[in-house]
Amino acid sequence: EERVLNALRHHLMDPTLFKEFCDEFMREMNRLRMEGRASIDAAKAELGRLERQIKATVAAIADGMYHPSMKEKMSGLEVRKTELESFLAEAEEPPPLLHPGMANHYRARAG
């Protein structure tokens, strides 16, 4: 056990190698987290647009403007709205981005 801990402290914790690992790990994790955040933001924005389109269509119908094609359009809007609401209900907010000083913090704690 002592040999393993000693190897971790002195060989695997080489500051240059560990910083390089942490920098690359941080970049990749932050990229994935930003992609997750972007898809949630895009779904929220699309949902807002859909809700405005639905309201506008309903208002047009209420004002006496109705065409058979509006029924098909409304059905499509409602289906997509349901899909987005389901996605957002199940989507987990990605964790916060990792800090660039992570390597130094970890080394200080593990050292």
Accessible surface in RSA format (square Angstrom, percent):
REM  Atomic radii and reference values for relative SASA: ProtOr
REM  Chains: A
REM  Algorithm: Lee & Richards
REM  Probe-radius: 1.40
REM  Slices: 20
REM RES _ NUM      All-atoms   Total-Side   Main-Chain    Non-polar    All polar
REM                ABS   REL    ABS   REL    ABS   REL    ABS   REL    ABS   REL
RES GLU A   1   171.60  98.5 126.14  95.4  45.46 108.2  52.02 100.6 119.58  97.6
RES GLU A   2   120.22  69.0 115.57  87.4   4.64  11.1  65.62 126.9  54.59  44.6
RES ARG A   3   209.67  88.0 201.86 102.9   7.82  18.6  81.69 111.6 127.98  77.6
RES VAL A   4    93.91  61.8  91.32  82.7   2.59   6.2  93.77  81.5   0.14   0.4
RES LEU A   5    66.86  37.2  66.69  47.7   0.17   0.4  66.69  46.8   0.17   0.5
RES ASN A   6    68.15  47.0  68.15  65.9   0.00   0.0   4.85  11.7  63.30  61.2
RES ALA A   7    39.27  36.1  37.48  57.8   1.79   4.1  38.92  54.8   0.35   0.9
RES LEU A   8    74.28  41.4  74.28  53.1   0.00   0.0  74.28  52.2   0.00   0.0
RES ARG A   9   101.69  42.7  92.20  47.0   9.49  22.6  31.21  42.7  70.48  42.7
RES HIS A  10   121.96  66.7  98.01  68.1  23.95  61.3  63.61  65.6  58.35  67.9
RES HIS A  11   127.93  69.9 117.83  81.9  10.10  25.8  74.59  76.9  53.34  62.1
RES LEU A  12   115.64  64.4 103.81  74.3  11.83  29.7 105.90  74.4   9.75  26.2
RES MET A  13    18.15   9.4  17.58  11.6   0.56   1.3   6.99   5.9  11.16  14.8
RES ASP A  14    53.33  37.4  50.17  49.9   3.16   7.5   8.89  20.9  44.45  44.3
RES PRO A  15    74.96  54.6  69.76  63.6   5.21  18.9  71.61  59.1   3.36  20.9
RES THR A  16   102.73  73.1  95.56  96.9   7.17  17.1  66.55  89.4  36.17  54.7
RES LEU A  17   112.16  62.5 107.34  76.8   4.82  12.1 107.68  75.6   4.47  12.0
RES PHE A  18    26.19  13.1  24.13  14.9   2.07   5.4  26.19  15.9   0.00   0.0
RES LYS A  19   102.34  49.9 102.27  62.8   0.07   0.2  77.62  69.9  24.72  26.3
RES GLU A  20   116.43  66.8 111.07  84.0   5.36  12.8  43.04  83.3  73.39  59.9
RES PHE A  21   120.37  60.2 112.48  69.7   7.89  20.5 119.72  72.6   0.65   1.9
RES CYS A  22     4.43   3.4   3.93   4.4   0.51   1.2   2.01   5.1   2.42   2.6
RES ASP A  23    30.00  21.0  29.75  29.6   0.25   0.6   6.51  15.3  23.49  23.4
RES GLU A  24    95.96  55.1  95.90  72.6   0.06   0.1  48.08  93.0  47.88  39.1
RES PHE A  25    83.51  41.8  76.83  47.6   6.68  17.4  82.86  50.2   0.66   1.9
RES MET A  26    25.33  13.1  25.33  16.8   0.00   0.0  23.85  20.3   1.49   2.0
RES ARG A  27   133.26  56.0 124.74  63.6   8.53  20.3  65.91  90.1  67.36  40.8
RES GLU A  28    69.82  40.1  68.18  51.6   1.64   3.9  36.25  70.1  33.57  27.4
RES MET A  29    52.44  27.2  52.44  34.7   0.00   0.0  37.29  31.7  15.15  20.1
RES ASN A  30    19.16  13.2  19.16  18.5   0.00   0.0   5.29  12.7  13.87  13.4
RES ARG A  31   104.88  44.0 104.15  53.1   0.73   1.7  61.11  83.5  43.77  26.5
RES LEU A  32    82.44  45.9  73.70  52.7   8.74  22.0  74.06  52.0   8.38  22.5
RES ARG A  33    39.16  16.4  36.08  18.4   3.08   7.3   9.52  13.0  29.63  18.0
RES MET A  34   103.55  53.6  99.14  65.6   4.40  10.5  68.44  58.2  35.11  46.5
RES GLU A  35    91.78  52.7  84.25  63.7   7.54  17.9  43.19  83.5  48.60  39.7
RES GLY A  36    26.93  33.2   0.00   N/A  26.93  33.2  26.03  71.4   0.90   2.0
RES ARG A  37    76.44  32.1  76.44  39.0   0.00   0.0  54.08  73.9  22.36  13.6
RES ALA A  38    57.20  52.6  49.60  76.5   7.60  17.3  54.83  77.2   2.38   6.3
RES SER A  39    53.40  45.1  44.43  59.3   8.97  20.7  40.93  87.2  12.48  17.5
RES ILE A  40     7.49   4.3   7.49   5.6   0.00   0.0   7.49   5.4   0.00   0.0
RES ASP A  41    67.85  47.5  62.26  62.0   5.59  13.2  28.47  67.0  39.38  39.3
RES ALA A  42    61.51  56.6  50.14  77.4  11.37  25.9  58.57  82.5   2.94   7.8
RES ALA A  43     7.14   6.6   4.02   6.2   3.13   7.1   6.54   9.2   0.60   1.6
RES LYS A  44   105.47  51.5  95.51  58.6   9.96  23.7  62.62  56.4  42.85  45.6
RES ALA A  45    51.19  47.1  37.27  57.5  13.92  31.7  49.10  69.1   2.09   5.5
RES GLU A  46    44.64  25.6  44.64  33.8   0.00   0.0  10.99  21.3  33.65  27.5
RES LEU A  47    25.34  14.1  25.34  18.1   0.00   0.0  25.34  17.8   0.00   0.0
RES GLY A  48    18.97  23.4   0.00   N/A  18.97  23.4  18.40  50.5   0.56   1.3
RES ARG A  49   123.40  51.8 122.06  62.2   1.35   3.2  54.26  74.2  69.14  41.9
RES LEU A  50    13.36   7.4  13.36   9.6   0.00   0.0  13.36   9.4   0.00   0.0
RES GLU A  51    62.01  35.6  60.41  45.7   1.60   3.8  15.59  30.1  46.42  37.9
RES ARG A  52   150.45  63.2 145.06  73.9   5.39  12.8  74.42 101.7  76.03  46.1
RES GLN A  53    80.27  44.9  75.94  55.5   4.33  10.3  28.25  60.1  52.02  39.5
RES ILE A  54    18.03  10.3  18.03  13.4   0.00   0.0  18.03  13.0   0.00   0.0
RES LYS A  55   149.65  73.0 142.93  87.7   6.71  16.0  89.54  80.6  60.10  64.0
RES ALA A  56    63.70  58.6  50.24  77.5  13.46  30.6  58.59  82.5   5.11  13.5
RES THR A  57    19.71  14.0  15.68  15.9   4.03   9.6   5.89   7.9  13.82  20.9
RES VAL A  58    76.21  50.2  75.51  68.4   0.70   1.7  75.84  65.9   0.38   1.0
RES ALA A  59    51.26  47.1  45.61  70.4   5.65  12.8  51.17  72.1   0.09   0.2
RES ALA A  60    23.72  21.8  17.40  26.9   6.31  14.4  23.34  32.9   0.37   1.0
RES ILE A  61    68.26  38.8  59.54  44.4   8.72  21.0  59.54  42.9   8.72  23.7
RES ALA A  62    85.44  78.6  43.82  67.6  41.62  94.7  55.12  77.6  30.32  80.3
RES ASP A  63   127.22  89.1  89.86  89.4  37.36  88.3  29.46  69.3  97.76  97.5
RES GLY A  64    66.50  82.0   0.00   N/A  66.50  82.0  36.10  99.1  30.41  68.1
RES MET A  65   106.88  55.4 100.17  66.3   6.72  16.0  76.13  64.7  30.75  40.7
RES TYR A  66   115.46  53.9  93.62  53.3  21.85  56.8  77.55  58.3  37.91  46.7
RES HIS A  67    97.20  53.1  97.12  67.5   0.07   0.2  61.82  63.7  35.37  41.2
RES PRO A  68   109.97  80.2 101.70  92.7   8.27  30.1 102.98  85.0   6.99  43.5
RES SER A  69    79.32  67.0  68.47  91.4  10.85  25.0  53.18 113.3  26.14  36.6
RES MET A  70    22.09  11.4  20.92  13.8   1.17   2.8  22.09  18.8   0.00   0.0
RES LYS A  71   142.69  69.6 137.46  84.3   5.23  12.4  85.08  76.6  57.61  61.4
RES GLU A  72   139.30  80.0 130.10  98.4   9.19  21.9  48.92  94.6  90.37  73.8
RES LYS A  73   113.22  55.2 105.06  64.5   8.16  19.4  70.61  63.6  42.61  45.4
RES MET A  74    32.86  17.0  32.78  21.7   0.07   0.2  32.86  27.9   0.00   0.0
RES SER A  75    59.83  50.6  52.07  69.5   7.76  17.9  34.95  74.4  24.88  34.9
RES GLY A  76    41.36  51.0   0.00   N/A  41.36  51.0  35.58  97.6   5.78  12.9
RES LEU A  77    11.64   6.5  10.19   7.3   1.45   3.7  10.73   7.5   0.91   2.5
RES GLU A  78    70.50  40.5  70.01  53.0   0.49   1.2  37.53  72.6  32.96  26.9
RES VAL A  79    89.70  59.0  85.93  77.8   3.77   9.1  89.41  77.7   0.30   0.8
RES ARG A  80    90.67  38.1  90.41  46.1   0.26   0.6  31.82  43.5  58.85  35.7
RES LYS A  81    50.08  24.4  50.08  30.7   0.00   0.0   6.83   6.1  43.25  46.1
RES THR A  82    82.41  58.6  82.26  83.4   0.16   0.4  58.21  78.2  24.20  36.6
RES GLU A  83    85.85  49.3  76.17  57.6   9.68  23.0  39.01  75.5  46.84  38.2
RES LEU A  84     5.84   3.3   5.56   4.0   0.28   0.7   5.84   4.1   0.00   0.0
RES GLU A  85    72.81  41.8  66.55  50.3   6.26  14.9  28.17  54.5  44.64  36.4
RES SER A  86    54.45  46.0  48.02  64.1   6.43  14.8  28.21  60.1  26.25  36.8
RES PHE A  87    81.68  40.9  74.64  46.2   7.04  18.3  80.78  49.0   0.90   2.6
RES LEU A  88    39.49  22.0  23.55  16.8  15.94  40.1  23.87  16.8  15.62  42.0
RES ALA A  89    88.53  81.4  45.61  70.4  42.91  97.6  58.33  82.1  30.20  80.0
RES GLU A  90   141.89  81.5 116.19  87.9  25.70  61.2  48.75  94.3  93.14  76.0
RES ALA A  91    31.87  29.3   5.05   7.8  26.81  61.0  14.62  20.6  17.25  45.7
RES GLU A  92   154.59  88.8 133.76 101.2  20.82  49.6  51.50  99.6 103.08  84.2
RES GLU A  93   103.49  59.4  83.01  62.8  20.48  48.8  60.33 116.7  43.16  35.2
RES PRO A  94    32.47  23.7  12.29  11.2  20.18  73.4  17.10  14.1  15.37  95.5
RES PRO A  95    72.41  52.8  61.54  56.1  10.87  39.5  68.58  56.6   3.84  23.8
RES PRO A  96   112.08  81.7  99.08  90.3  13.00  47.3 111.32  91.9   0.76   4.7
RES LEU A  97    96.99  54.0  74.12  53.0  22.87  57.5  74.12  52.1  22.87  61.5
RES LEU A  98    41.12  22.9  34.75  24.9   6.37  16.0  36.31  25.5   4.81  13.0
RES HIS A  99   131.15  71.7 122.66  85.3   8.49  21.7  94.14  97.0  37.01  43.1
RES PRO A 100    89.62  65.3  78.25  71.3  11.36  41.3  78.44  64.8  11.17  69.4
RES GLY A 101    25.21  31.1   0.00   N/A  25.21  31.1  21.59  59.2   3.63   8.1
RES MET A 102    44.94  23.3  40.51  26.8   4.43  10.5  32.09  27.3  12.86  17.0
RES ALA A 103     6.74   6.2   5.75   8.9   0.99   2.2   5.96   8.4   0.78   2.1
RES ASN A 104   106.01  73.1  99.18  95.8   6.82  16.4  29.98  72.1  76.03  73.5
RES HIS A 105   110.80  60.6 104.41  72.6   6.39  16.3  70.23  72.4  40.57  47.2
RES TYR A 106   109.58  51.2 108.42  61.7   1.16   3.0  66.37  49.9  43.22  53.3
RES ARG A 107    82.34  34.6  81.03  41.3   1.31   3.1  27.80  38.0  54.54  33.1
RES ALA A 108    84.23  77.4  48.09  74.2  36.14  82.2  60.19  84.8  24.04  63.7
RES ARG A 109   186.79  78.4 151.92  77.4  34.86  83.0  49.59  67.8 137.20  83.2
RES ALA A 110    44.76  41.2  17.18  26.5  27.59  62.8  27.81  39.2  16.95  44.9
RES GLY A 111    73.25  90.3   0.00   N/A  73.25  90.3  43.60 119.7  29.65  66.4
END  Absolute sums over single chains surface
CHAIN  1 A     8522.5       7395.5       1127.0       5268.6       3253.9
END  Absolute sums over all chains
TOTAL          8522.5       7395.5       1127.0       5268.6       3253.9
